[in-house]
Amino acid sequence: MAGEPVVLLVACDSFSVVSVYERSSSAASSAPAARWVVSTSDSVERQLVELPLFQPPAGWRVDDAALTGLRPDGRYSAGGLSFRQALPVEFSAEQVRGLASDRVLTARDYRRGRVVSRAAFEKAGKASCA
């Protein structure tokens, strides 16, 4: 992927939230996870929204900005909400930076991810809004 990672969300409602947080490397850690959370009340239903990480587009409000970048050895989780909750996607900086620009890392289920084409992601996202 050329450039920085982006989060994709198919909006199913005018209200949308996207969050990315760093997963703790220690199960005993009680410190809150660093997060980047953005939201809007102006989403266009069934439209694919592209959010560059740590740079929200116009019309999106930053709700939490404790996470400001991806560490090379860090593990992260991204999720979204727009009428329906999206399955969270776990990833590393290396995984997303290695994706071609037409590929999307998405959740297969709660434990596994998969890489799909951008077109397939958008089609499935729009269908899930119904």
N, C-alpha and C positions, 0 to 999 in steps of 0.2 A: 504494500500500500504506500503510495506516495503521500507524504504529509503526515499529519497527526490523526489518531483514531477518532472516529465519530460513533455516536450512538444513534441507531435508527429506531423509530417508533411509528407504528401506524395508529393514528389517533382515531378512537371510536366515539369520542365525545368532545365537547368544547373544553373540558377541564382535563389536563394531562400533567403527569408528574414523571420525571425520570431521576433515578438515583444511581450513583456509583459509589461503592464503599470498598475500603481495603479490608481484606479478610485477615484476621489475626493469625500469626504463625504459631501461636501458643494457645492451647486449649485452656490454660490456666489464666490467661490474660483477662483482667477485669476492666481494662481501659476501653472507653468507647471507640468504636471504629471511626476512622477519618472518613468523611463522606462529602460528596458533591451532589447536591439536590437542586433541581430546577423545576419550576412549574409554570403553567399558563392557564388562563381561562378563555383563550382565544384560538384554540385548535380548530382546524377545519376537519370535520368528520371524514373518515376514510382517506385521509391524505397522509402520505409518508413524510415524516418530519426528520430532518437530519440535524443532529446537535453535535457540533465539534466539542470534544471533551474540554471542559474548563473554559469554554467560550460560548455562553448561551446566545442563541439568536435573538433578534429584536422581538419584543413581546413576551419573552420568558423571564421570570423572576428567579434570582438565586436565593434559595431558602437555606442552604448550608454550603459553605465553601472551605471547610477544614481540609479537604483533599484537594491539592493543587497540581498534582502530577502523578505519573505512574513510575514507580521504582522498577528497575530492570528485574529485580528478584522478588517483586511483590505479587501477591495473588489478590484478585478483585472480583467483585460481583456487581452486575448491572441489572436493573429492573425498571419496569415502567408500569404506569397505571393510566388508563384512559377508558373509563366505563368498566373495563375488565382488567384484572391484574395479569401482567405478562409473567411468564416463568422467568425466574432470575437466570442470568448467564454468568457462569464463573469463567475467568480468563486470567491470563498473565499478559504483561506488556509485550512480551515476545510473540505471543499468539496473535494479537491483533495487529501488531506492526508487520507481521509476516503475511497478512491477507492481501490478496489482489484487490484492486478498487471495486471490482464487480462481485465480490464475495462477502458474505455476512456470517459471523459466528452467532448462532442462535441456540436456544435450548431444545434438546430432544425431549428431555424430561427433567425432573428435579436434580438429577445426578450427572447427566451427560450433556455435552454440547455437540453441535454438528455444524459444518460449514455448508451453506447453500448459496445459490446465486441471489443477487439483489432482487431480481424479478420474482423469483420463487418466494422470497421473504415477504415482499410487498403483497403478492397475491394471497398468500396464507394469512397475512395480517388483516387485509381487507375482508377476507371471508370470515375471520374470527369476530368481526364487529357485528355480524348479523345476529 
